[in-house]
Amino acid sequence: MRTTLLLLLAPCSLLLFLSSCGGKNAQMQMPAANFETMTVSTKDVTMTTKYSATIRGRQDIDIMPQVGGTLTKLCVTEGQEVKAGQTLFIIDQVPYQAALNTAEATQKAATAGLATAQLSYDSKKKLFDQQVISDFELQTAYNSLLSAKAQLAQADAQVTNARNSLSYTVVKSPSNGVVGTLPYRQGALVGPSMPQPLTTVSDNTQMYVYFSINEAQMLTMTRENGSAEAAVSAMPEVKLILVDGSEYPYAGKVESVSGVVDRSTGTVQVRAVFANPEKLLHSGSTGYVVIPTVYKEKIVIPATATVQVQDKFKVYLVDKDNIAHEQLVTTEPLSSGKEYAIKSGLKVGDVIVKEGAGMLRDGQNVKPNKE
């Protein structure tokens, strides 16, 4: 019985021994893959982030007529630079000049009526002092004088109103700037209630550039600086990339951040101001704002050293036996796309796989090609 049992177990033991030996030999025969490695260190790094932007003049003023009438003259052309007070349009002045003439005639009549009422009152006053007339007659003369004064005041107001209306027929630029489109031509009937302005004058000596950052970024900036105002003051100068891909030669400065989050996008609007001495920027244009973020003494690794799994990143640490081990890391919110600044998960002196991390497995033997 015992001999039979030994005979049955012997083949099994032999198979296990051969399997074990074969596995070790197989493992020993697997060559270590060549991977470039790097030793982790710290440095200062600047990460840039690009945001879509729209460009507006510091003042974009819609020019609406304050009186109605026929447009008799266009004094400017589209794109022309104008000064404050320069004439842009002239509206038919004939009816307004006639109204002014009528008001001035009424004013003269009221002035004469006041003079007559004053003479009458002065005469009545002397007669009253001599007890020739009654108090009633004196009071009647005084009331007539007050009525004449009121009529003159009314006439003066009519003259002022008519003169203003006549002046409004000459439409002037309220500020320095550039003339926009001119949708109405000579002979068109215009008025205060028309849907489209006569034109838009854009003050382009300085330009506002609007872009949006997400709520999380704004919250991080506010926490780091103590307040939104301090965060705005601490923001570095920003660059502007124009639609043709060229970089605008003048840097801009962030002036303000909206205090309201857009519910539909979850973003906050930011406004930067750029000088425009060469008039390269035009209101209504688009571009990209580039904001640099400086990280001081940070561990920085190339993107090729990371493997992203959903919202997490992992790298491969190489130990003294050249075995690669997975290591989760936390990155800073901004990156250049080519490098990541590491918040946690690595320390100075660690050796990691620099390139090809996506082809590794945890526990794999590697043959380092040090940088």
Secondary structure, DSSP 4 states (H G I P E B T S, - for coil): -HHHHHHHHHHHHHHHHHHHHHHHHHHHHSPPEEEEEEE--EEEEEEEEEEEEEEEEEEEEEE--SS-EEEEEE---TT-EE-TT-EEEEE--HHHHHHHHHHHHHHHHHHHHHHHHHHHHHHHHHHHHTT-S-HHHHHHHHHHHHHHHHHHHHHHHHHHHHHHHHHHTEEE-SSSEEE------TT-EE-TT-SS-SEEEEEEEEEEEEEEEEHHHHHHHHHHHSSHHHHHHHPPPBEEEETTSPBPSS-BEEEEEEEEEETTTTEEEEEEEEE-TT----TT-EEEEEEEEEEEEEEEEEGGG-EEETTEEEEEEE-TT-BEEEEEEEE-S---SSEEEEEES--TT-EEE-S-GGG--TT-BEEEEE-
